[in-house]
Amino acid sequence: MALELLTPFTKVELEEKKRDRNRKQVGILGGNFNPVHNAHLVVADQVRQQLSLDEVLLMPEFTPPHVDKKETIDEKHRLKMLELAIDDVAGLGIETIELDRKGISYTYDTMKLLTERNPDVDYYFIIGADMVDYLPKWHRIDELIQMVQFVGVQRPKYKAGTSYPVIWVDVPLMDISSSMVRSFIKDGRDPNYLLPKTVLDYIKEEGLYK
């Protein structure tokens, strides 16, 4: 169980939040989703189940605030693929706030808006273990950790160290990336079983990643 992996402080804090049934518990999984693949979906679904969240929202970014700029396709395609991927999947949804705002979005700015719009929601921001090491460099991180609970996802029995309050959740290790999917398609190979069939069919219909 995920709760067994928590530090005593974060475990108590999480259980206190859950006792307040007037507040909704929502996970946020941000990313470029270019394209969305099965590892994204497993992470979202496992965090939702293991932390007993009401839902997890996949939040596509418009322009990532990274120094090494990523090339991406039009957001309408990335959003459509997300819609296809989670169709009829209980507990998963989409948050389009960063697509609606356009431009570069820092997590602090996005979550400030979301918490202001939804004051009755507790947010759990999901990140990979590799991103935990970079938390000290995140924009306005000290204020951000007051707004959201970070959830770190990594392979079983292995945890990165951090002084920030992070709930760790173990999920099955799936070595799948969006760049791998794009590479398969560019090389003329079908990335079968790496992403939902409905998403792959859409990619073929639209001629994406050729």
N, CA, C and O of each residue as an XYZ file, in Angstrom:
840
protein
N       0.820     -1.198      0.000
C       0.000      0.000      0.000
C       0.864      1.262      0.000
O       1.906      1.305      0.653
N       0.440      2.257     -0.712
C       1.227      3.488     -0.820
C       1.414      4.164      0.524
O       2.475      4.729      0.788
N       0.387      4.117      1.393
C       0.488      4.834      2.648
C       1.609      4.305      3.525
O       2.123      5.037      4.371
N       1.998      3.052      3.342
C       3.090      2.493      4.113
C       4.428      3.099      3.717
O       5.414      2.965      4.442
N       4.463      3.760      2.577
C       5.702      4.332      2.078
C       5.883      5.774      2.521
O       6.907      6.382      2.211
N       4.923      6.335      3.235
C       4.980      7.736      3.591
C       5.783      7.946      4.865
O       5.895      7.046      5.698
N       6.337      9.135      5.009
C       6.927      9.499      6.287
C       5.796      9.709      7.276
O       4.678      9.993      6.848
N       6.031      9.583      8.587
C       4.942      9.764      9.555
C       4.238     11.101      9.410
O       3.020     11.176      9.568
N       4.988     12.167      9.109
C       4.382     13.495      8.996
C       3.395     13.553      7.841
O       2.251     13.972      8.016
N       3.835     13.135      6.663
C       2.959     13.243      5.495
C       1.801     12.265      5.585
O       0.720     12.544      5.068
N       2.004     11.133      6.227
C       0.913     10.174      6.368
C      -0.196     10.744      7.245
O      -1.373     10.641      6.899
N       0.162     11.335      8.356
C      -0.824     11.943      9.242
C      -1.533     13.092      8.546
O      -2.753     13.231      8.637
N      -0.750     13.920      7.845
C      -1.323     15.067      7.143
C      -2.340     14.614      6.103
O      -3.416     15.200      5.983
N      -1.996     13.566      5.348
C      -2.887     13.065      4.307
C      -4.169     12.507      4.909
O      -5.258     12.756      4.392
N      -4.047     11.753      6.001
C      -5.230     11.164      6.614
C      -6.142     12.239      7.197
O      -7.363     12.087      7.179
N      -5.562     13.330      7.716
C      -6.374     14.427      8.234
C      -7.158     15.091      7.114
O      -8.320     15.451      7.298
N      -6.527     15.260      5.943
C      -7.219     15.864      4.804
C      -8.385     14.987      4.356
O      -9.455     15.488      4.009
N      -8.166     13.674      4.367
C      -9.208     12.776      3.898
C     -10.395     12.730      4.845
O     -11.512     12.424      4.428
N     -10.163     13.029      6.107
C     -11.257     13.014      7.073
C     -12.218     14.178      6.831
O     -13.385     14.128      7.218
N     -11.705     15.226      6.183
C     -12.558     16.376      5.861
C     -13.280     16.071      4.550
O     -12.784     16.392      3.470
N     -14.444     15.457      4.653
C     -15.151     14.997      3.464
C     -15.755     16.138      2.649
O     -16.285     15.907      1.562
N     -15.683     17.356      3.158
C     -16.196     18.493      2.403
C     -15.194     18.975      1.354
O     -15.508     19.836      0.533
N     -14.001     18.417      1.392
C     -12.965     18.829      0.446
C     -12.699     17.706     -0.550
O     -12.625     16.532     -0.188
N     -12.557     18.096     -1.806
C     -12.283     17.136     -2.862
C     -10.782     16.929     -2.994
O     -10.010     17.880     -2.870
N     -10.365     15.695     -3.243
C      -8.949     15.357     -3.385
C      -8.652     15.086     -4.865
O      -9.157     14.122     -5.442
N      -7.829     15.946     -5.470
C      -7.603     15.877     -6.914
C      -6.105     15.839     -7.229
O      -5.336     16.663     -6.733
N      -5.710     14.891     -8.043
C      -4.329     14.808     -8.510
C      -4.163     15.546     -9.829
O      -5.088     15.615    -10.637
N      -2.976     16.095    -10.033
C      -2.637     16.773    -11.297
C      -1.375     16.131    -11.862
O      -0.346     16.072    -11.190
N      -1.459     15.656    -13.086
C      -0.289     15.121    -13.790
C      -0.053     15.984    -15.022
O      -0.769     15.876    -16.017
N       0.955     16.837    -14.943
C       1.252     17.721    -16.063
C       2.232     17.090    -17.036
O       2.943     16.141    -16.702
N       2.257     17.632    -18.242
C       3.199     17.122    -19.238
C       2.873     17.645    -20.622
O       1.850     18.292    -20.844
N       3.769     17.348    -21.539
C       3.541     17.752    -22.932
C       2.588     16.792    -23.632
O       1.821     17.194    -24.507
N       2.640     15.517    -23.242
C       1.774     14.486    -23.815
C       1.847     14.504    -25.339
O       0.853     14.727    -26.030
N       3.048     14.265    -25.834
C       3.329     14.391    -27.274
C       3.937     13.107    -27.848
O       5.101     13.114    -28.249
N       3.173     12.000    -27.896
C       1.779     11.847    -27.498
C       1.658     11.232    -26.097
O       2.648     10.802    -25.506
N       0.429     11.202    -25.585
C       0.165     10.479    -24.347
C       0.398      8.991    -24.600
O       0.096      8.491    -25.683
N       0.937      8.279    -23.599
C       1.193      6.848    -23.757
C       0.770      6.104    -22.489
O       0.303      6.711    -21.525
N       0.939      4.794    -22.507
C       0.408      3.971    -21.421
C       1.082      4.219    -20.080
O       0.446      4.046    -19.041
N       2.346      4.617    -20.071
C       3.011      4.907    -18.801
C       2.373      6.105    -18.113
O       2.226      6.112    -16.890
N       1.990      7.126    -18.890
C       1.274      8.271    -18.320
C      -0.012      7.802    -17.630
O      -0.329      8.225    -16.518
N      -0.735      6.927    -18.312
C      -2.040      6.497    -17.818
C      -1.906      5.612    -16.586
O      -2.717      5.703    -15.665
N      -0.892      4.759    -16.565
C      -0.659      3.901    -15.402
C      -0.327      4.747    -14.176
O      -0.847      4.498    -13.088
N       0.539      5.748    -14.352
C       0.897      6.638    -13.243
C      -0.349      7.336    -12.699
O      -0.594      7.336    -11.492
N      -1.130      7.927    -13.596
C      -2.329      8.657    -13.166
C      -3.294      7.745    -12.429
O      -3.815      8.108    -11.374
N      -3.532      6.569    -12.979
C      -4.505      5.655    -12.385
C      -4.016      5.079    -11.060
O      -4.797      4.957    -10.117
N      -2.735      4.723    -10.976
C      -2.201      4.137     -9.746
C      -2.152      5.153     -8.606
O      -2.462      4.816     -7.463
N      -1.768      6.378     -8.905
C      -1.769      7.417     -7.863
C      -3.189      7.647     -7.358
O      -3.416      7.770     -6.154
N      -4.126      7.703     -8.272
C      -5.525      7.898     -7.873
C      -5.982      6.788     -6.933
O      -6.588      7.054     -5.895
N      -5.692      5.553     -7.300
C      -6.157      4.434     -6.500
C      -5.425      4.334     -5.163
O      -6.051      4.143     -4.120
N      -4.094      4.464     -5.198
C      -3.319      4.238     -3.982
C      -3.506      5.349     -2.946
O      -3.400      5.102     -1.745
N      -3.782      6.557     -3.405
C      -4.015      7.665     -2.474
C      -5.502      7.956     -2.286
O      -5.875      8.905     -1.596
N      -6.353      7.123     -2.911
C      -7.810      7.266     -2.787
C      -8.270      8.678     -3.151
O      -9.098      9.271     -2.460
N      -7.723      9.205     -4.242
C      -8.127     10.531     -4.705
C      -9.463     10.434     -5.439
O      -9.829      9.380     -5.959
N     -10.177     11.551     -5.468
C     -11.443     11.574     -6.199
C     -11.210     11.455     -7.701
O     -11.970     10.793     -8.408
N     -10.157     12.100     -8.177
C      -9.815     12.011     -9.596
C      -8.397     12.502     -9.812
O      -7.835     13.207     -8.974
N      -7.827     12.125    -10.939
C      -6.544     12.673    -11.381
C      -6.768     13.313    -12.746
O      -7.313     12.690    -13.656
N      -6.337     14.568    -12.873
C      -6.485     15.318    -14.125
C      -5.149     15.383    -14.850
O      -4.136     15.762    -14.262
N      -5.146     15.018    -16.114
C      -3.957     15.167    -16.941
C      -3.969     16.581    -17.512
O      -4.949     17.004    -18.126
N      -2.881     17.302    -17.305
C      -2.836     18.725    -17.643
C      -1.771     18.982    -18.711
O      -0.589     19.097    -18.387
N      -2.179     19.073    -19.979
C      -1.214     19.354    -21.039
C      -0.713     20.791    -20.984
O      -1.491     21.721    -20.771
N       0.581     20.965    -21.177
C       1.164     22.299    -21.155
C       1.117     22.906    -22.554
O       1.136     22.189    -23.554
N       1.057     24.226    -22.612
C       1.083     24.914    -23.902
C       2.530     25.084    -24.357
O       2.910     24.624    -25.434
N       3.326     25.742    -23.534
C       4.760     25.893    -23.789
C       5.501     25.564    -22.495
O       5.335     26.273    -21.502
N       6.315     24.506    -22.481
C       7.028     24.149    -21.252
C       8.067     25.202    -20.887
O       8.750     25.719    -21.770
N       8.203     25.532    -19.589
C       9.155     26.566    -19.161
C      10.565     26.013    -18.971
O      11.232     26.342    -17.990
N      11.022     25.179    -19.900
C      12.339     24.570    -19.775
C      13.385     25.375    -20.538
O      13.085     26.059    -21.516
N      14.615     25.272    -20.059
C      15.709     25.928    -20.778
C      15.910     25.260    -22.131
O      16.100     25.927    -23.147
N      15.864     23.910    -22.125
C      15.991     23.170    -23.379
C      14.590     23.026    -23.984
O      13.823     22.137    -23.616
N      14.287     23.912    -24.907
C      12.949     23.968    -25.483
C      12.618     22.671    -26.223
O      13.443     22.128    -26.957
N      11.394     22.191    -26.011
C      10.936     20.988    -26.679
C      10.127     21.364    -27.916
O       9.334     22.305    -27.896
N      10.343     20.618    -28.983
C       9.487     20.793    -30.140
C       8.241     19.951    -29.910
O       8.327     18.817    -29.439
N       7.096     20.506    -30.241
C       5.857     19.776    -30.021
C       4.888     20.063    -31.144
O       5.091     20.980    -31.940
N       3.833     19.270    -31.200
C       2.823     19.479    -32.226
C       1.722     20.365    -31.671
O       1.696     20.670    -30.478
N       0.818     20.773    -32.543
C      -0.265     21.671    -32.153
C      -1.047     21.088    -30.983
O      -1.275     19.880    -30.911
N      -1.453     21.962    -30.070
C      -2.129     21.503    -28.859
C      -3.464     20.818    -29.151
O      -3.927     20.006    -28.350
N      -4.090     21.137    -30.294
C      -5.379     20.503    -30.583
C      -5.217     18.998    -30.759
O      -6.104     18.229    -30.389
N      -4.078     18.573    -31.326
C      -3.824     17.141    -31.488
C      -3.504     16.489    -30.154
O      -3.994     15.395    -29.872
N      -2.695     17.137    -29.332
C      -2.333     16.562    -28.040
C      -3.561     16.449    -27.139
O      -3.707     15.476    -26.399
N      -4.437     17.443    -27.207
C      -5.654     17.400    -26.412
C      -6.593     16.301    -26.901
O      -7.168     15.573    -26.091
N      -6.752     16.176    -28.199
C      -7.628     15.141    -28.756
C      -7.127     13.754    -28.381
O      -7.925     12.873    -28.063
N      -5.814     13.552    -28.416
C      -5.266     12.236    -28.052
C      -5.507     11.928    -26.579
O      -5.765     10.779    -26.223
N      -5.427     12.938    -25.723
C      -5.740     12.743    -24.313
C      -7.206     12.347    -24.131
O      -7.529     11.446    -23.356
N      -8.079     13.035    -24.855
C      -9.511     12.729    -24.763
C      -9.779     11.279    -25.178
O     -10.560     10.578    -24.535
N      -9.130     10.839    -26.248
C      -9.300      9.458    -26.708
C      -8.743      8.468    -25.691
O      -9.327      7.411    -25.455
N      -7.610      8.821    -25.093
C      -6.924      7.899    -24.182
C      -7.720      7.630    -22.916
O      -7.686      6.513    -22.399
N      -8.436      8.626    -22.404
C      -9.127      8.448    -21.120
C     -10.627      8.266    -21.287
O     -11.363      8.245    -20.301
N     -11.081      8.137    -22.512
C     -12.508      7.960    -22.754
C     -13.022      6.741    -21.991
O     -12.509      5.634    -22.156
N     -14.031      6.952    -21.162
C     -14.651      5.887    -20.368
C     -13.736      5.305    -19.296
O     -14.011      4.219    -18.786
N     -12.645      6.005    -18.936
C     -11.772      5.554    -17.851
C     -12.186      6.274    -16.570
O     -12.069      7.495    -16.477
N     -12.666      5.525    -15.592
C     -13.166      6.121    -14.355
C     -12.055      6.811    -13.582
O     -10.968      6.258    -13.419
N     -12.330      8.016    -13.108
C     -11.399      8.711    -12.231
C     -10.337      9.529    -12.919
O      -9.558     10.200    -12.243
N     -10.272      9.503    -14.235
C      -9.294     10.302    -14.967
C     -10.010     11.376    -15.780
O     -11.067     11.132    -16.363
N      -9.409     12.581    -15.808
C      -9.977     13.689    -16.559
C      -8.874     14.558    -17.130
O      -7.699     14.197    -17.072
N      -9.248     15.699    -17.680
C      -8.293     16.607    -18.327
C      -8.479     18.009    -17.766
O      -9.605     18.471    -17.583
N      -7.374     18.677    -17.496
C      -7.380     20.080    -17.070
C      -6.689     20.892    -18.159
O      -5.512     20.672    -18.445
N      -7.420     21.839    -18.772
C      -6.895     22.571    -19.928
C      -6.439     23.992    -19.599
O      -6.257     24.803    -20.507
N      -6.254     24.303    -18.329
C      -5.960     25.683    -17.943
C      -4.717     26.241    -18.639
O      -4.706     27.413    -19.016
N      -3.674     25.432    -18.818
C      -2.455     25.956    -19.434
C      -2.623     26.127    -20.938
O      -2.018     27.025    -21.523
N      -3.426     25.289    -21.571
C      -3.727     25.479    -22.994
C      -4.568     26.734    -23.186
O      -4.382     27.474    -24.152
N      -5.490     26.968    -22.263
C      -6.359     28.143    -22.364
C      -5.580     29.437    -22.172
O      -5.870     30.449    -22.810
N      -4.585     29.394    -21.283
C      -3.823     30.616    -20.975
C      -2.796     30.944    -22.057
O      -2.423     32.103    -22.235
N      -2.342     29.920    -22.775
C      -1.303     30.077    -23.804
C       0.038     30.459    -23.151
O       0.124     30.645    -21.937
N       1.054     30.568    -23.971
C       2.355     31.001    -23.489
C       3.000     30.026    -22.519
O       2.568     28.880    -22.388
N       4.050     30.500    -21.834
C       4.772     29.688    -20.857
C       4.019     29.691    -19.536
O       3.594     30.745    -19.060
N       3.855     28.519    -18.946
C       3.165     28.410    -17.668
C       4.090     27.801    -16.628
O       4.598     26.694    -16.807
N       4.305     28.526    -15.547
C       5.019     27.967    -14.410
C       4.000     27.280    -13.501
O       2.857     27.723    -13.381
N       4.432     26.201    -12.870
C       3.524     25.442    -12.009
C       2.922     26.315    -10.923
O       1.742     26.179    -10.599
N       3.725     27.213    -10.356
C       3.225     28.099     -9.301
C       2.039     28.917     -9.808
O       1.006     28.989     -9.143
N       2.181     29.533    -10.979
C       1.110     30.382    -11.516
C      -0.148     29.571    -11.805
O      -1.264     30.001    -11.516
N       0.058     28.382    -12.384
C      -1.087     27.528    -12.716
C      -1.827     27.089    -11.468
O      -3.052     27.189    -11.400
N      -1.090     26.602    -10.483
C      -1.740     26.080     -9.280
C      -2.342     27.202     -8.438
O      -3.325     26.981     -7.730
N      -1.776     28.381     -8.503
C      -2.374     29.523     -7.793
C      -3.761     29.810     -8.359
O      -4.711     30.035     -7.609
N      -3.870     29.800     -9.678
C      -5.161     30.023    -10.316
C      -6.153     28.915     -9.966
O      -7.310     29.187     -9.644
N      -5.695     27.676    -10.030
C      -6.586     26.554     -9.754
C      -7.080     26.558     -8.307
O      -8.256     26.302     -8.049
N      -6.189     26.846     -7.373
C      -6.602     26.847     -5.965
C      -7.538     28.019     -5.670
O      -8.420     27.913     -4.818
N      -7.345     29.128     -6.369
C      -8.250     30.268     -6.188
C      -9.630     29.971     -6.775
O     -10.656     30.356     -6.214
N      -9.634     29.282     -7.908
C     -10.907     28.943     -8.549
C     -11.650     27.841     -7.795
O     -12.880     27.789     -7.806
N     -10.894     26.966     -7.146
C     -11.481     25.805     -6.487
C     -11.008     25.723     -5.033
O     -10.213     24.847     -4.691
N     -11.483     26.613     -4.189
C     -11.004     26.676     -2.808
C     -11.367     25.456     -1.968
O     -10.819     25.279     -0.880
N     -12.276     24.614     -2.446
C     -12.684     23.427     -1.697
C     -11.955     22.167     -2.164
O     -12.373     21.053     -1.846
N     -10.860     22.340     -2.922
C     -10.109     21.203     -3.463
C      -8.691     21.167     -2.889
O      -8.016     22.193     -2.802
N      -8.254     19.968     -2.502
C      -6.856     19.742     -2.143
C      -6.171     19.125     -3.359
O      -6.615     18.099     -3.875
N      -5.084     19.759     -3.815
C      -4.407     19.294     -5.017
C      -3.138     18.501     -4.679
O      -2.388     18.843     -3.765
N      -2.929     17.442     -5.443
C      -1.751     16.584     -5.328
C      -1.023     16.639     -6.666
O      -1.521     16.133     -7.671
N       0.161     17.258     -6.675
C       0.884     17.457     -7.935
C       1.876     16.309     -8.129
O       2.794     16.121     -7.331
N       1.671     15.551     -9.199
C       2.413     14.307     -9.435
C       3.643     14.574    -10.301
O       3.541     15.170    -11.373
N       4.807     14.126     -9.822
C       6.052     14.285    -10.581
C       6.857     13.007    -10.515
O       6.700     12.212     -9.589
N       7.725     12.808    -11.502
C       8.611     11.659    -11.507
C       9.763     11.854    -10.534
O      10.081     12.977    -10.142
N      10.379     10.752    -10.153
C      11.485     10.817     -9.198
C      12.621     11.700     -9.704
O      13.310     12.344     -8.913
N      12.818     11.729    -11.032
C      13.897     12.541    -11.588
C      13.650     14.026    -11.368
O      14.596     14.810    -11.290
N      12.371     14.418    -11.266
C      12.057     15.827    -11.068
C      12.176     16.256     -9.611
O      12.297     17.446     -9.322
N      12.143     15.299     -8.699
C      12.224     15.635     -7.279
C      13.537     16.351     -6.975
O      13.567     17.298     -6.189
N      14.615     15.895     -7.598
C      15.919     16.518     -7.369
C      15.941     17.986     -7.776
O      16.750     18.761     -7.267
N      15.054     18.369     -8.695
C      15.045     19.737     -9.212
C      14.091     20.654     -8.452
O      14.006     21.843     -8.759
N      13.376     20.122     -7.472
C      12.411     20.945     -6.750
C      13.007     22.247     -6.203
O      12.330     23.274     -6.264
N      14.237     22.262     -5.673
C      14.785     23.526     -5.172
C      14.885     24.613     -6.237
O      14.951     25.797     -5.907
N      14.898     24.217     -7.524
C      15.040     25.178     -8.608
C      13.694     25.607     -9.194
O      13.644     26.467    -10.074
N      12.605     25.008     -8.707
C      11.291     25.351     -9.253
C      10.920     26.784     -8.892
O      11.268     27.281     -7.821
N      10.216     27.429     -9.797
C       9.780     28.810     -9.605
C       8.890     28.926     -8.366
O       7.832     28.300     -8.292
N       9.328     29.736     -7.389
C       8.575     30.021     -6.160
C       8.166     28.734     -5.440
O       7.021     28.579     -5.017
N       9.119     27.822     -5.312
C       8.838     26.504     -4.747
C       8.344     26.585     -3.308
O       7.463     25.816     -2.924
N       8.886     27.491     -2.506
C       8.480     27.567     -1.103
C       7.014     27.952     -0.943
O       6.347     27.530      0.001
N       6.525     28.759     -1.878
C       5.106     29.107     -1.857
C       4.264     27.998     -2.464
O       3.134     27.751     -2.042
N       4.838     27.331     -3.466
C       4.110     26.263     -4.150
C       3.800     25.099     -3.209
O       2.708     24.532     -3.266
N       4.747     24.741     -2.350
C       4.513     23.601     -1.467
C       3.467     23.908     -0.401
O       2.978     22.999      0.270
N       3.125     25.181     -0.245
C       2.033     25.535      0.658
C       0.673     25.366     -0.021
O      -0.356     25.287      0.649
N       0.676     25.311     -1.358
C      -0.576     25.215     -2.112
C      -0.918     23.783     -2.488
O      -2.094     23.424     -2.555
N       0.109     22.952     -2.739
C      -0.134     21.597     -3.224
C       0.679     20.601     -2.414
O       1.670     20.948     -1.771
N       0.231     19.358     -2.466
C       1.007     18.247     -1.922
C       1.697     17.555     -3.087
O       1.030     17.076     -4.004
N       3.019     17.495     -3.063
C       3.737     16.810     -4.132
C       3.670     15.298     -3.927
O       3.756     14.799     -2.804
N       3.516     14.588     -5.037
C       3.526     13.123     -5.046
C       4.645     12.671     -5.980
O       4.648     13.013     -7.162
N       5.585     11.909     -5.453
C       6.694     11.407     -6.254
C       6.433      9.983     -6.706
O       6.018      9.140     -5.912
N       6.676      9.716     -7.977
C       6.444      8.386     -8.552
C       7.764      7.820     -9.039
O       8.509      8.491     -9.753
N       8.056      6.576     -8.651
C       9.297      5.936     -9.065
C       9.176      4.439     -8.925
O       8.141      3.921     -8.504
N      10.240      3.748     -9.279
C      10.175      2.299     -9.258
C      10.133      1.785     -7.820
O      10.609      2.452     -6.902
N       9.554      0.584     -7.628
C       9.365      0.048     -6.277
C      10.654     -0.028     -5.472
O      11.720     -0.361     -5.989
N      10.520      0.292     -4.181
C      11.593      0.155     -3.191
C      12.760      1.107     -3.391
O      13.787      0.966     -2.727
N      12.628      2.063     -4.281
C      13.700      3.029     -4.489
C      13.131      4.424     -4.347
O      12.120      4.755     -4.966
N      13.777      5.243     -3.533
C      13.281      6.599     -3.301
C      14.418      7.605     -3.374
O      15.488      7.387     -2.807
N      14.185      8.691     -4.065
C      15.150      9.787     -4.077
C      14.990     10.582     -2.790
O      13.905     10.621     -2.210
N      16.049     11.202     -2.352
C      15.987     11.983     -1.125
C      15.610     13.430     -1.402
O      16.004     13.996     -2.422
N      14.847     14.026     -0.495
C      14.493     15.434     -0.619
C      14.063     15.946      0.744
O      13.534     15.202      1.570
N      14.302     17.226      0.960
C      13.871     17.839      2.217
C      12.448     18.373      2.111
O      11.873     18.817      3.105
N      11.877     18.329      0.903
C      10.515     18.811      0.712
C       9.507     17.715      1.052
O       9.820     16.532      0.922
N       8.304     18.088      1.485
C       7.284     17.088      1.813
C       6.737     16.428      0.553
O       5.949     17.025     -0.180
N       7.158     15.202      0.311
C       6.744     14.453     -0.874
C       6.159     13.112     -0.436
O       6.774     12.391      0.350
N       4.986     12.782     -0.939
C       4.407     11.455     -0.747
C       4.912     10.568     -1.879
O       4.783     10.914     -3.053
N       5.481      9.436     -1.524
C       6.010      8.526     -2.543
C       4.994      7.436     -2.860
O       4.411      6.834     -1.958
N       4.791      7.192     -4.140
C       3.907      6.118     -4.588
C       4.679      5.237     -5.571
O       5.281      5.734     -6.523
N       4.654      3.933     -5.331
C       5.303      2.994     -6.251
C       4.323      2.579     -7.343
O       3.165      2.268     -7.063
N       4.793      2.577     -8.582
C       3.982      2.107     -9.704
C       4.834      1.149    -10.530
O       6.061      1.184    -10.433
N       4.209      0.294    -11.343
C       4.990     -0.601    -12.197
C       5.939      0.190    -13.090
O       5.561      1.206    -13.673
N       7.162     -0.286    -13.189
C       8.159      0.393    -14.010
C       7.877      0.125    -15.478
O       7.895     -1.023    -15.925
N       7.615      1.193    -16.227
C       7.341      1.071    -17.658
C       8.272      2.022    -18.401
O       8.119      3.242    -18.329
N       9.223      1.458    -19.104
C      10.224      2.267    -19.796
C       9.692      2.710    -21.156
O      10.174      2.289    -22.208
N       8.680      3.575    -21.097
C       8.054      4.111    -22.307
C       8.162      5.629    -22.257
O       7.973      6.233    -21.202
N       8.461      6.240    -23.386
C       8.508      7.697    -23.466
C       7.833      8.152    -24.750
O       7.695      7.389    -25.705
N       7.417      9.411    -24.751
C       6.809      9.971    -25.963
C       7.816      9.998    -27.110
O       7.459      9.766    -28.265
N       9.083     10.285    -26.780
C      10.109     10.312    -27.842
C      10.296      8.930    -28.455
O      10.568      8.817    -29.650
N      10.152      7.872    -27.647
C      10.235      6.512    -28.176
C       9.102      6.252    -29.160
O       9.317      5.690    -30.234
N       7.900      6.661    -28.789
C       6.745      6.465    -29.669
C       6.956      7.216    -30.978
O       6.714      6.675    -32.057
N       7.405      8.458    -30.879
C       7.633      9.250    -32.096
C       8.716      8.619    -32.969
O       8.613      8.624    -34.195
N       9.747      8.080    -32.337
C      10.840      7.446    -33.079
C      10.351      6.204    -33.822
O      10.719      5.977    -34.975
N       9.519      5.402    -33.153
C       8.958      4.217    -33.800
C       8.209      4.615    -35.061
O       8.406      4.028    -36.125
N       7.346      5.619    -34.933
C       6.509      6.028    -36.062
C       7.370      6.585    -37.193
O       7.128      6.294    -38.364
N       8.357      7.374    -36.845
C       9.241      7.955    -37.863
C       9.989      6.872    -38.620
O      10.257      7.014    -39.813
N      10.327      5.782    -37.926
C      11.068      4.670    -38.546
C      10.155      3.663    -39.234
O      10.624      2.654    -39.760
N       8.849      3.937    -39.230
C       7.921      3.045    -39.914
C       7.486      1.849    -39.098
O       6.936      0.896    -39.650
N       7.719      1.875    -37.788
C       7.291      0.780    -36.911
C       6.048      1.201    -36.138
O       5.950      2.340    -35.683
N       5.112      0.292    -35.994
C       3.919      0.581    -35.196
C       4.257      0.419    -33.715
O       4.736     -0.641    -33.311
N       4.016      1.447    -32.894
C       4.275      1.342    -31.453
C       3.121      0.638    -30.740
O       2.542      1.169    -29.793
N       2.799     -0.572    -31.215
C       1.683     -1.308    -30.625
C       1.934     -1.571    -29.142
O       3.054     -1.885    -28.738
N       0.886     -1.441    -28.342
C       0.892     -1.716    -26.900
C       1.672     -0.680    -26.085
O       1.798     -0.828    -24.869
N       2.192      0.355    -26.727
C       2.869      1.423    -25.991
C       1.907      2.554    -25.651
O       2.178      3.359    -24.760
N       0.800      2.613    -26.351
C      -0.204      3.650    -26.150
C      -1.555      3.085    -26.550
O      -1.609      2.076    -27.252
N      -2.651      3.709    -26.123
C      -3.971      3.182    -26.473
C      -4.166      3.099    -27.986
O      -3.684      3.954    -28.729
N      -4.866      2.077    -28.430
C      -5.088      1.881    -29.860
C      -5.835      3.056    -30.472
O      -5.579      3.430    -31.617
N      -6.755      3.637    -29.718
C      -7.501      4.784    -30.252
C      -6.569      5.960    -30.540
O      -6.769      6.703    -31.500
N      -5.544      6.118    -29.694
C      -4.573      7.193    -29.911
C      -3.709      6.890    -31.121
O      -3.446      7.776    -31.934
N      -3.263      5.638    -31.248
C      -2.447      5.253    -32.402
C      -3.238      5.407    -33.699
O      -2.699      5.866    -34.706
N      -4.500      5.028    -33.675
C      -5.332      5.183    -34.872
C      -5.451      6.661    -35.257
O      -5.414      7.000    -36.440
N      -5.594      7.526    -34.273
C      -5.684      8.969    -34.543
C      -4.383      9.493    -35.148
O      -4.408     10.292    -36.085
N      -3.264      9.048    -34.621
C      -1.953      9.469    -35.142
C      -1.827      9.089    -36.608
O      -1.338      9.871    -37.423
N      -2.273      7.880    -36.938
C      -2.198      7.423    -38.333
C      -3.139      8.224    -39.227
O      -2.783      8.614    -40.339
N      -4.344      8.461    -38.718
C      -5.333      9.202    -39.518
C      -4.864     10.621    -39.816
O      -5.097     11.142    -40.906
N      -4.204     11.242    -38.845
C      -3.754     12.621    -38.999
C      -2.348     12.736    -39.598
O      -1.876     13.836    -39.884
N      -1.689     11.600    -39.782
C      -0.335     11.618    -40.336
C       0.679     12.290    -39.438
O       1.589     12.962    -39.923
N       0.535     12.117    -38.136
C       1.426     12.788    -37.175
C       2.766     12.054    -37.041
O       2.854     10.840    -37.226
N       3.784     12.815    -36.719
C       5.130     12.312    -36.393
C       5.847     11.634    -37.553
O       6.809     10.897    -37.333
N       5.410     11.861    -38.750
C       6.098     11.286    -39.900
C       7.419     12.001    -40.152
O       8.142     11.652    -41.086
